[in-house]
Amino acid sequence: LTVTGVQTCALPIYVTIQKSAADEFSRLLRSCRPYFVSAAAFSLAINLLYLAGPLYMMQVYDRVISSGSELTLVMLTVALVAAYLALAGLDVVRARVLTRANVRLDQRISPRILTAMIGRAETAGARSQVLRDFDSFRGFVTGGGIHAVFDLPWAPLYIAFIFMLHPWLGSFA
């Protein structure tokens, strides 16, 4: 960059530092990829099991009410309870996998954050902001935010399922 005939290199260095930090963060997230892939697989199973309730109700209206069979109702209810227990178990396992990803992120980046905090020549409040930012990110990885990210791709499937039930319901969804 030239500014009024003087060549300055501050901006390219800043861009290099920013790019290096982005590359480092990208490598950090790639190191946790197995955890995220596992969580995505559990999300697939969880989201398929979310369909158990609506399918149960459709089967009750279709088979039990028309035939009056109590045995069919009992068996459908047992299948629904088993599906909900499996859903709860998978949700707990997904949360544990994401907690392990959080621990791995924490182990890999905490020394770097502490070094950056100590190396800054700013006030204590400004230095601790880095730690608060990382804590917010960790809270997202183990909290409900990441669960919503994993569940988001399934929304079109649910809307398509609702459209199959009735076009008006699908339009409303």
Secondary structure, 3 states (H helix, E strand, C coil): CEECCEECCHHHHHHHHHHHHHHHHHHHHHHCHHHHHHHHHHHHHHHHHCCHHHHHHHHHHHHHHHHCCHHHHHHHHHHHHHHHHHHHHHHHHHHHHHHHHHHHHHHHHHHHHHHHHHHCCCCHHHHHHHHHHHHHHHHHHHCHHHHHHHHHHHHHHHHHHHHHHCHHHHHHC
